[in-house]
């Protein structure tokens, strides 16, 4: 039946052959050519005048410029009542007129009114003539694009009247009806109503039409209505797919193959339908069609398979039918669009472990690796997506990828491609490979770190996310860390935190930084790029999941920069060991940045709080015989060494009232870019190591060290004004020509000077002590001791009664911490 085809619809028969109950247009013989006169005749009570008037106005409206004139006169409103006339000829002629005017956009709002739509629907009844059906369906087609009109058609029984017209003998009626139903089928409620009206039966009958245009329209409608599951069930019950698939083997209807395959593809969504196709041999027919047909047919068949393979159970049926082998044959064709679709189909099917295993065995991975370098971007994109899905949680696939001869080509594309999708897919492939530790070193050797680093500067969020994940997994390997430090990846990560507004990108970047800061070298590099400030700002961020990751990253980052940690958090735990190079800039103030030591050294001397520097390393390249003022105990102190001299002590004992000599001027210091070497602190370390570290108990060490620190910084204090520490610090800043003062140079120190020195020396001899910052220059050290089988926590008095332990929570400890 489908072999007898005519390539174009036949023309309408002459007016003389129309149904007897329809008047002939040749009978219209009005002498008036004035449209105004014809318009007024629309209000006539005589039917023979009305239908002739409508016919004459219809003829007049065929000229586009006349439609506007008729609309302005209100012709649509005047003709509307005649759609419901008792005379068939009047109904036909008024439908022709309104349909003609409906081709003008300005008229459609009036025609979409419910009363008008209902009248048009009534003209679809079986007892109406062919011309009436033709123009009523055409008019409905013109206005059925809006949801409100669809609703009116549905509510007024339009669908029940439209479905029988699908099999109308007249091809133009059929075409108008099918196109109208295609628009209605965009709405789910209309699709259900179409199914209730047995649309599938009508469509399967009309697909046998001798007119190609009708057959193609039928397939379009069938594809649209099959979006509803109940319609697909009806197709299955009527063996619709078997009938359609038989047409795939007929070359005379090749122009229908695309539409047939689309319908088959959407019906294959239902597992029962797909299973029935397997049993009936229809799947084999489809597979053979893919292997033997032209590119256009292959493309549509592959789309059908990809569409249905989203369900795991469907994948299993396709696997049982050995669909993998069919797809493998297509991966070698020349057509780029077919290759891209084949790759997309592979990526969809790869969700099934058995399919993935089969793909691996038959060489699909190698075929995809070759396509990564294809000249067509779409093929590159889809092959990268397929490799990303195949390599997920598959060590075998990952090994195949990394050992493939085209692996270097993959890395090259990752570095040079401008396509965000290709970059994100390939970065995901790298991430999947990195999960398997033995493969990491091979990846690093392929210079993949450089390629991933370049991806971090991409503006696409998916690319950044995929690159962050891959880099975070790679930096667990030492060789990868070494390569990463050679790139600007860490700086790019910090830039992402500064600039990105995408929550997921921020999360992944913060997560990656949190992993990178586990390495000291990378932590230092991140600090150079301003990570500290950015992470601090992010900790205040309200974005759920972002601030938490920023807190974790910040804590890890501060672990390697105790100076920044003390500045930001105001405390160091007993496990935070103060090493050479530590410096205390004072408390963190809102909006302030943590300054690097070089910046502080380069800054001119000012009246701000001195920066305390801790270091026992090196030798002083510029010896300067600096003498500080004596402490309140009466000792004289060498500013250069920080040691109290015996001579000074003796004089102080003999003559306490004698005024303290002024410090000698400092020799000219040539290099101001480095802090002065603190030989005094070095000697402190040597002394406490030899005299305090050997003490029998920790409690003795704690007390002895407190007394020692107090003695080096002026001894017990009766009142802060009497210590005159501020003048002493100002003199040191002037003499050293810098705001950075080595802690050993300070001979008159208060709470925060003494607490820092105590912490630095305690860490050198293994006495666990914390360093806590309070307000108004207060700072203290907390230690823990076991007494009576219980662990108790104490503050160490370094000011009033050096060596005294004050239990935390007690009154004395509270007073010590407050002004």
C-alpha positions in Angstrom: 0.0 0.0 0.0 2.8 2.4 0.7 4.4 1.8 -2.6 1.6 3.6 -4.5 2.8 7.2 -3.8 2.1 10.5 -5.4 4.7 13.1 -4.7 2.3 16.0 -4.2 -1.3 16.3 -3.1 -3.8 16.3 -5.9 -5.6 19.6 -6.6 -9.1 20.1 -5.6 -11.8 19.0 -8.0 -13.5 21.7 -10.0 -16.3 23.6 -8.2 -18.8 21.8 -10.4 -17.9 18.5 -8.8 -18.6 19.7 -5.2 -21.3 18.3 -3.1 -24.8 19.2 -4.3 -25.6 21.0 -1.1 -22.8 23.5 -1.6 -23.5 26.5 -3.9 -21.0 27.1 -6.7 -18.7 30.2 -6.4 -19.5 31.0 -10.0 -23.0 31.9 -9.0 -21.8 34.9 -7.0 -22.6 37.9 -9.2 -22.7 41.0 -7.1 -22.3 44.2 -9.1 -21.0 46.3 -6.2 -17.3 46.4 -5.7 -17.4 48.5 -2.6 -16.3 46.5 0.5 -18.3 48.8 2.7 -21.4 47.8 0.9 -20.5 44.1 1.2 -19.8 44.6 4.9 -23.3 46.0 5.5 -24.8 43.0 3.6 -23.3 40.8 6.4 -26.2 41.9 8.5 -28.8 40.7 6.0 -31.5 38.3 7.1 -31.5 36.4 3.8 -29.3 33.3 3.6 -28.8 33.5 -0.1 -27.4 37.0 0.3 -25.2 36.1 3.3 -23.3 33.3 1.8 -22.8 35.2 -1.4 -21.6 38.2 0.6 -19.1 36.1 2.6 -17.9 34.6 -0.7 -17.4 38.0 -2.2 -15.5 39.3 0.9 -13.4 36.1 0.9 -12.4 36.8 -2.7 -11.7 40.4 -1.8 -9.6 39.4 1.2 -7.2 37.2 -0.9 -5.2 40.4 -1.6 -3.1 41.1 1.5 -3.6 44.8 1.4 -7.4 44.3 1.6 -7.3 42.2 4.8 -6.3 45.2 6.8 -9.2 47.2 5.4 -11.7 44.5 6.3 -10.3 44.1 9.8 -10.6 47.8 10.4 -14.3 47.6 9.4 -15.0 44.9 12.0 -15.6 42.1 9.5 -14.6 39.3 11.9 -17.1 40.3 14.4 -19.8 40.7 11.8 -19.1 37.3 10.2 -18.9 35.4 13.5 -22.6 34.7 13.9 -22.8 33.1 10.5 -20.5 30.3 11.6 -23.5 28.9 13.4 -26.0 29.6 10.6 -28.5 26.9 9.8 -27.5 27.1 6.1 -24.5 25.0 5.2 -23.4 27.4 2.4 -23.4 30.3 4.8 -21.3 28.3 7.4 -18.9 27.3 4.7 -18.5 30.9 3.2 -18.1 32.5 6.7 -15.5 29.9 7.6 -13.6 30.7 4.4 -13.7 34.5 5.2 -12.7 34.2 8.8 -9.9 31.8 7.9 -8.6 34.2 5.3 -8.6 37.1 7.8 -7.0 34.8 10.5 -3.8 34.9 8.5 -3.3 38.4 9.8 -1.8 38.5 13.3 -4.0 41.5 14.3 -7.2 39.4 13.9 -6.2 36.4 16.0 -7.0 37.8 19.4 -10.6 38.3 18.3 -10.8 34.8 16.7 -9.3 33.2 19.8 -12.4 34.2 21.8 -14.1 31.2 23.3 -17.3 31.7 21.4 -15.6 31.9 18.1 -13.4 28.8 18.8 -16.5 26.9 19.8 -18.2 27.8 16.6 -15.2 26.7 14.5 -15.1 23.4 16.4 -18.8 22.8 15.5 -17.8 23.1 11.8 -15.7 19.9 12.2 -18.7 17.6 12.4 -19.0 14.9 9.9 -22.0 16.3 8.1 -20.2 19.5 7.1 -18.7 19.8 3.6 -15.1 19.3 2.5 -14.5 23.1 2.0 -16.0 23.8 5.5 -13.6 21.3 7.1 -10.7 22.6 5.2 -11.1 26.2 6.2 -12.2 25.4 9.8 -9.2 23.2 10.4 -6.9 25.8 8.8 -8.3 28.5 11.0 -7.9 26.4 14.2 -4.3 25.6 13.1 -3.6 29.3 12.9 -4.7 30.0 16.5 -3.8 26.7 18.2 -0.3 27.8 19.1 -1.4 29.4 22.4 -2.1 27.5 25.6 -5.4 29.2 26.2 -6.7 28.3 22.8 -5.6 24.7 23.3 -7.6 24.7 26.5 -10.7 26.0 24.8 -10.4 23.4 22.0 -10.1 20.7 24.6 -13.0 21.9 26.7 -15.3 22.2 23.7 -14.7 18.7 22.4 -12.5 19.8 19.5 -10.2 16.8 19.9 -13.0 14.3 19.5 -14.0 16.0 16.2 -10.4 16.5 14.9 -9.2 12.8 15.3 -11.7 11.4 12.7 -10.6 14.0 10.2 -7.1 12.5 10.2 -8.5 9.8 7.8 -10.5 12.3 5.8 -10.3 11.6 2.0 -9.3 15.1 1.3 -5.5 15.6 1.7 -5.7 19.3 2.6 -8.2 18.5 5.3 -5.9 15.8 6.5 -2.8 18.1 6.4 -4.6 20.9 8.3 -5.9 18.4 10.9 -2.6 16.8 11.5 -0.7 20.1 11.9 -3.4 21.3 14.3 -3.1 18.1 16.4 0.7 18.4 16.3 0.3 21.8 18.1 -2.2 20.5 20.5 0.1 17.5 21.4 2.5 19.9 23.1 0.1 19.9 26.0 0.0 16.8 28.2 -3.8 17.0 28.8 -4.4 17.2 25.1 -2.2 14.2 24.5 -4.3 12.2 27.0 -7.5 13.3 25.3 -6.1 12.4 21.9 -5.3 8.9 23.2 -8.9 8.6 24.5 -10.1 9.6 21.0 -8.1 6.6 19.5 -5.6 8.9 17.7 -3.1 6.0 17.3 -5.6 4.0 15.2 -6.2 7.0 13.0 -2.5 7.7 12.6 -1.6 4.1 11.8 -4.2 4.1 9.1 -3.2 7.5 7.6 0.5 6.6 7.4 -0.6 4.4 4.5 -1.6 7.6 2.6 -0.5 7.9 -1.0 0.7 11.5 -0.3 4.2 11.8 1.2 3.4 15.1 2.8 0.6 13.4 4.7 2.8 10.4 5.7 5.4 12.8 7.1 2.8 14.8 9.0 1.5 11.6 10.5 4.9 10.6 11.7 5.5 14.1 13.2 2.2 13.8 15.1 2.9 10.3 16.2 6.3 11.4 17.6 4.6 14.3 19.5 1.7 12.3 21.0 4.1 9.4 22.0 5.6 11.7 24.6 2.7 10.4 26.7 3.1 6.9 28.2 -0.5 6.0 27.5 -0.1 6.7 23.8 3.0 4.6 23.6 1.1 1.8 25.3 -1.6 2.1 22.6 1.1 1.9 19.9 2.4 -1.3 21.5 -1.0 -2.8 21.7 -1.7 -2.2 18.1 1.8 -3.5 16.9 2.5 0.0 15.6 6.3 -0.3 15.7 6.4 -3.5 13.8 4.4 -1.9 11.0 6.7 1.2 11.0 10.0 -0.8 11.2 9.0 -2.8 8.1 9.1 0.4 6.2 12.8 0.8 7.1 13.7 -1.9 4.6 11.9 -0.2 1.7 14.0 2.2 -0.3 11.0 3.8 -1.9 9.9 5.4 1.3 13.4 6.5 2.3 12.1 10.0 2.9 10.0 8.6 5.8 12.9 6.8 7.5 13.9 9.7 9.7 10.4 10.2 11.1 10.0 6.4 11.6 13.2 6.1 13.6 12.2 9.1 15.8 8.9 7.5 16.6 10.6 4.1 17.3 13.1 5.9 19.5 10.5 7.6 21.7 8.5 4.4 22.0 11.6 2.5 23.0 11.6 4.5 26.3 9.1 1.9 27.6 10.9 -1.2 28.8 8.0 -3.4 27.9 7.9 -2.0 24.4 11.7 -2.5 24.0 11.5 -6.0 25.3 8.7 -6.8 22.8 10.9 -5.4 20.0 13.7 -7.7 21.0 11.4 -10.7 21.0 9.8 -9.8 17.6 13.2 -9.1 16.0 12.5 -5.4 15.6 15.7 -4.5 17.5 17.7 -6.6 15.1 16.0 -4.7 12.2 17.0 -1.4 13.8 20.6 -2.6 14.3 20.9 -3.8 10.7 19.5 -0.4 9.6 22.2 1.4 11.6 25.0 -0.7 10.0 23.7 -0.4 6.4 22.0 2.9 5.9 23.2 6.3 4.9 24.5 8.9 7.4 21.1 10.5 8.0 19.5 7.2 8.8 22.4 6.2 11.1 22.2 9.5 12.9 18.5 9.1 13.7 18.8 5.5 14.7 21.6 6.3 17.1 19.5 9.1 18.6 16.7 6.5 19.1 19.1 4.2 21.0 20.6 7.1 23.0 17.1 8.3 24.0 15.9 4.9 25.3 19.2 4.0 27.0 18.6 6.4 29.9 16.9 3.6 31.8 19.2 0.9 33.3 16.7 -1.9 32.4 16.7 -0.6 28.8 20.5 -0.7 28.7 20.4 -4.3 29.8 18.0 -5.2 26.9 20.2 -3.4 24.4 23.2 -5.2 25.8 21.5 -8.6 25.4 20.9 -7.6 21.8 24.7 -6.9 21.3 24.1 -3.3 20.5 27.7 -2.5 21.4 29.0 -4.2 18.3 26.7 -2.2 16.1 27.9 1.1 17.6 31.5 0.1 17.3 31.0 -0.3 13.5 29.7 3.3 13.3 32.7 4.7 15.2 34.7 4.2 12.0 32.5 6.2 9.6 33.6 9.5 8.0 30.5 11.6 8.7 31.2 13.9 11.6 27.5 14.2 12.8 27.2 10.4 12.9 30.5 10.0 14.8 29.4 12.6 17.4 26.0 10.9 17.9 27.7 7.5 18.2 30.0 8.9 20.9 27.0 10.4 22.7 25.3 7.0 22.5 28.4 5.3 24.0 28.4 7.9 26.9 24.7 7.1 27.7 25.1 3.3 27.5 28.3 3.5 29.6 26.2 3.8 32.8 25.7 0.0 32.5 28.7 -2.0 33.9 28.2 -4.9 31.5 28.0 -2.5 28.5 31.1 -0.7 29.7 32.9 -4.0 30.0 31.9 -5.0 26.5 32.9 -1.6 25.1 36.4 -2.1 26.7 36.8 -5.6 25.2 35.9 -4.6 21.6 38.2 -1.6 21.4 35.8 1.3 21.9 38.2 3.1 24.2 40.9 3.1 21.6 38.5 4.3 18.9 37.4 7.2 21.2 41.0 8.2 22.0 41.6 8.5 18.3 38.6 10.7 17.8 39.9 13.1 20.5 42.0 14.7 17.8 39.2 14.8 15.2 39.0 18.1 13.2 35.3 18.4 14.1 34.7 20.0 17.5 31.4 18.2 18.0 33.2 14.8 17.6 35.9 15.9 20.0 33.3 17.0 22.5 31.3 13.8 22.4 34.3 11.5 22.4 35.6 13.3 25.5 32.2 12.9 27.2 32.2 9.2 26.4 35.7 8.7 27.8 34.7 10.6 31.0 31.7 8.3 31.5 33.6 5.1 30.6 36.5 5.9 32.9 34.3 6.5 35.9 35.2 4.0 38.5 36.9 1.7 35.9 40.6 1.0 36.4 40.7 -1.1 33.3 39.4 1.8 31.1 41.7 4.3 32.9 44.7 2.0 32.1 43.6 1.7 28.5 43.4 5.5 28.2 46.7 6.3 29.8 48.5 3.6 27.8 46.9 4.6 24.5 49.2 6.0 21.8 46.9 9.1 21.6 47.2 10.0 25.3 49.6 12.8 24.6 47.1 14.1 22.0 44.5 14.2 24.8 46.7 16.3 27.0 47.4 18.6 24.1 43.7 19.1 23.5 43.2 19.8 27.2 45.7 22.6 27.1 44.8 24.2 23.7 41.0 23.7 23.2 38.7 26.7 23.5 35.6 24.6 24.0 34.4 24.6 27.7 32.7 21.3 27.3 35.8 19.5 25.9 37.9 21.0 28.7 35.5 20.0 31.4 35.1 16.4 30.0 38.8 15.8 29.6 39.5 17.2 33.1 37.0 14.8 34.4 38.8 12.0 32.6 42.0 13.0 34.3 40.2 13.1 37.7 38.9 9.6 37.1 42.4 8.3 36.3 44.0 10.0 39.3 41.7 8.1 41.6 44.0 5.1 41.0 47.2 5.9 42.7 49.6 3.8 40.5 48.6 5.9 37.5 49.3 9.3 38.9 53.0 9.4 38.2 52.4 8.6 34.5 50.0 11.4 34.3 52.4 13.9 35.9 55.1 12.8 33.4 52.7 13.7 30.6 52.7 17.3 31.8 49.0 17.2 32.6 49.5 19.6 35.6 50.3 22.4 33.2 47.2 21.7 31.2 44.9 21.6 34.3 46.5 24.8 35.6 45.5 26.5 32.4 41.9 25.3 32.8 41.7 27.2 36.1 41.7 30.5 34.3 38.8 29.5 32.1 35.6 31.5 32.6 33.3 28.5 32.4 32.3 27.2 35.8 32.2 23.5 34.7 35.8 23.7 33.5 37.0 25.3 36.8 35.2 22.7 38.8 36.6 19.7 36.9 40.1 21.2 37.0 39.9 21.8 40.7 38.8 18.2 41.4 41.6 16.8 39.2 44.3 18.9 40.8 43.1 18.2 44.3 43.4 14.5 43.6 46.8 14.9 42.0 48.6 16.9 44.7 48.6 13.8 47.0 51.7 12.8 44.9 55.0 14.5 45.6 56.0 14.8 42.0 52.7 16.4 41.2 53.3 19.0 44.0 56.7 19.8 42.5 55.1 20.4 39.1 52.3 22.4 40.5 54.6 24.8 42.2 56.2 25.5 38.8 52.9 26.7 37.5 50.6 29.6 38.5 47.9 27.1 39.6 47.9 28.3 43.2 47.6 31.9 42.2 44.7 31.0 39.9 42.9 29.2 42.7 43.2 32.3 44.9 41.9 34.4 42.0 38.9 32.1 41.7 38.1 32.7 45.3 38.3 36.5 44.8 36.4 36.8 41.6 33.9 33.9 41.1 30.3 34.2 42.2 29.4 30.6 41.4 28.8 28.7 44.7 30.0 25.3 43.4 33.2 26.8 41.9 34.0 28.5 45.2 33.4 25.3 47.1 35.7 23.3 44.8 38.4 26.0 44.8 38.3 26.2 48.6 38.4 22.4 48.9 41.4 22.2 46.6 43.2 24.9 48.5 42.4 23.0 51.7 44.2 20.0 50.3 47.1 22.0 48.9 47.9 23.7 52.2 48.7 20.4 53.8 52.1 20.9 52.1 54.3 23.6 53.6 55.8 24.8 50.3 52.4 25.2 48.7 51.0 26.9 51.8 53.8 29.5 51.6 53.1 30.0 47.9 49.3 30.4 48.6 50.1 33.1 51.2 52.2 34.9 48.7 49.2 35.0 46.4 47.0 36.5 49.1 45.1 33.4 50.1 45.1 34.3 53.8 43.0 37.5 53.3 40.7 35.8 50.8 40.0 32.9 53.1 39.4 35.2 56.0 36.8 37.0 54.0 35.2 33.8 52.9 34.9 32.6 56.4 32.3 35.4 56.9 30.4 34.3 53.8 26.9 33.2 54.3 27.0 30.7 51.4 26.4 27.3 53.0 29.2 24.9 52.4 31.6 27.6 51.2 32.4 29.2 54.5 32.9 25.9 56.2 35.5 24.8 53.5 37.2 28.2 53.8 37.5 27.7 57.6 39.1 24.4 57.1 41.5 25.7 54.5 42.3 28.7 56.6 43.1 26.6 59.7 45.5 24.4 57.6 47.1 27.5 56.0 47.7 29.1 59.4 49.3 25.9 60.6 52.3 26.8 58.4 52.3 30.5 59.3 52.1 30.9 63.0 52.7 34.6 62.8 49.6 34.9 60.7 47.7 32.5 62.9 48.6 34.5 66.1 47.6 37.8 64.3 44.3 36.4 63.1 43.2 34.1 65.9 45.0 35.7 68.9 46.3 32.3 70.2 48.8 29.6 69.7 48.3 26.1 71.2 51.1 24.1 72.9 51.5 22.2 69.7 52.1 25.4 67.7 55.9 25.6 68.0 57.3 29.1 67.5 60.3 28.8 65.3 62.9 31.2 63.9 61.2 33.9 61.7 58.1 34.2 63.9 56.9 37.8 64.4 54.0 39.4 66.3 52.4 42.4 64.6 49.7 42.9 67.2 46.0 42.1 67.2 44.0 41.7 64.0 41.9 44.8 63.2 38.8 44.7 60.9 39.8 45.5 57.3 43.5 45.2 58.0 45.7 42.8 56.1 48.4 40.6 57.5 51.7 42.2 56.5 54.7 40.2 55.3 57.9 40.8 57.3 59.7 42.5 54.3 56.9 45.1 54.2 57.3 45.8 57.9 61.0 46.1 57.6 60.7 48.6 54.7 58.2 50.7 56.5 59.6 53.9 58.1 59.8 54.1 61.9 56.5 55.3 63.3 54.7 55.5 66.6 52.7 52.3 66.1 53.2 49.2 68.2 56.6 47.6 67.6 56.7 44.3 65.7 58.4 41.6 67.9 60.7 39.2 66.0 61.9 35.8 67.1 65.1 34.2 65.8 68.2 32.6 67.2 69.7 31.9 63.8 72.7 33.5 62.1 75.4 35.9 63.1 75.2 39.7 63.2 76.9 41.0 60.1 77.0 44.5 61.5 78.1 44.5 65.1 76.8 47.4 67.1 77.8 48.1 70.7 74.3 49.0 71.9 73.6 49.3 75.6 70.1 49.5 76.9 68.9 51.2 80.0 69.0 49.1 83.2 65.9 47.2 84.1 63.9 48.1 87.2 66.0 45.5 89.1 69.0 47.7 88.5 70.9 45.6 85.9 72.5 47.1 82.9 71.9 45.4 79.6 73.8 45.2 76.4 71.2 46.0 73.7 73.1 44.0 71.1 73.3 40.8 73.1 70.4 41.3 75.4 72.4 40.0 78.4 72.6 41.6 81.8 76.2 42.3 82.7 77.7 41.2 86.0 79.3 44.6 86.4 75.9 46.2 85.9 74.3 43.9 88.5 77.0 44.7 91.1 76.6 48.4 90.6 72.9 48.1 91.0 73.2 46.3 94.2 75.7 48.8 95.6 73.9 51.9 94.4 70.3 51.4 93.5 69.5 55.2 93.4 72.2 55.8 90.7 70.6 56.9 87.4 70.8 54.4 84.5 73.3 55.4 81.8 71.8 56.3 78.4 72.4 53.7 75.6 75.3 54.4 73.2 74.4 55.4 69.7 74.0 52.6 67.1 76.5 52.3 64.3 75.2 52.9 60.8 73.2 49.9 59.6 73.6 49.4 55.8 71.1 46.5 55.1 67.6 47.3 56.5 65.9 44.6 54.5 66.6 42.0 57.1 65.9 42.0 60.9 68.8 42.4 63.2 70.3 39.1 64.4 69.2 38.4 68.0 72.3 37.1 69.7 70.7 37.7 73.1 67.8 35.3 72.3 70.3 32.8 71.1 72.1 33.0 74.5 68.7 32.7 76.2 68.1 29.5 74.4 71.5 28.1 75.4 71.0 29.0 79.0 67.5 27.6 79.5 68.5 24.5 77.6 71.4 23.9 80.0 69.9 25.1 83.3 66.1 24.7 83.1 65.5 21.8 80.7 67.3 19.3 83.1 65.0 20.1 86.0 63.2 17.0 87.4 59.5 18.0 87.0 57.5 20.1 84.5 56.2 22.2 87.3 59.7 23.2 88.2 60.6 24.0 84.6 57.5 26.1 84.2 58.2 28.2 87.3 62.0 28.5 86.7 61.4 29.6 83.1 58.9 32.3 84.3 61.4 33.7 86.7 64.1 33.7 83.9 61.9 35.5 81.4 60.9 38.1 84.0 64.5 38.7 84.9 65.4 39.3 81.2 62.6 41.8 80.8 63.0 44.0 83.9 62.1 41.6 86.8 58.9 41.7 88.9 56.8 44.8 88.3 55.1 46.8 91.0 53.4 49.1 88.5 53.5 49.5 84.7 54.3 53.2 84.7 57.4 52.5 86.8 58.7 50.1 84.2 58.8 52.9 81.5 58.8 50.2 78.8 57.3 52.4 76.1 60.3 54.8 76.2 62.6 51.8 76.1 60.8 50.4 73.0 60.8 53.8 71.3 64.6 54.1 71.9 65.1 50.6 70.3 63.1 51.6 67.3 65.1 54.7 66.9 68.4 53.0 67.4 67.7 50.1 65.1 65.9 52.4 62.5 63.0 49.9 62.1 59.7 49.0 63.7 60.8 45.3 63.8 62.5 44.6 67.2 64.1 41.3 68.0 62.5 40.0 71.2 66.0 39.5 72.9 66.6 43.3 72.5 63.7 44.1 74.8 64.9 44.6 78.4 61.8 46.3 79.7 58.8 44.2 78.7 55.2 44.0 79.7 52.6 41.2 79.3 52.8 40.7 75.5 56.6 40.9 75.4 57.1 38.5 78.2 54.4 36.0 77.1 56.0 35.8 73.6 59.5 35.2 75.0 58.1 32.6 77.4 56.4 30.8 74.6 59.5 30.9 72.3 61.8 29.5 75.0 59.3 27.0 76.3 59.0 25.5 72.8 62.8 25.3 72.6 63.0 23.1 75.7 59.9 21.1 75.2 57.6 22.7 77.9 54.0 22.7 76.5 52.6 26.2 76.7 50.1 28.2 74.9 50.2 31.9 73.9 47.0 33.9 74.3 46.4 37.5 73.4 44.0 39.6 75.4 42.9 43.3 75.1 44.9 46.4 75.9 48.3 44.8 75.5 47.6 41.8 77.7 48.9 38.4 76.8 49.5 35.2 78.9 50.7 31.7 78.7 48.6 28.7 79.8 50.1 25.4 80.8 48.6 22.1 81.9 49.8 20.0 84.9 48.7 16.7 86.4 48.0 17.2 90.1 46.3 14.6 92.3 45.6 12.4 89.3 43.8 15.2 87.5 44.9 17.5 84.7 44.6 21.2 85.7 45.2 24.3 83.7 47.1 27.3 84.9 48.2 30.8 83.8 51.9 31.6 84.4 52.6 34.9 86.2 55.4 36.7 84.4 54.8 40.2 85.8 53.8 40.5 89.4 55.0 37.3 91.1 57.1 35.5 88.4 56.7 31.8 88.6 53.3 31.8 90.4 50.7 29.5 88.8 47.1 30.7 88.7 44.4 28.2 88.0 42.3 28.9 85.0 38.8 30.1 86.1 40.1 31.4 89.4 40.0 35.0 90.5 43.8 35.6 90.2 43.8 34.4 86.6 40.9 36.6 85.7 42.6 39.7 87.2 45.9 38.8 85.3 44.1 38.8 82.0 42.2 42.1 82.4 43.2 45.7 82.7 
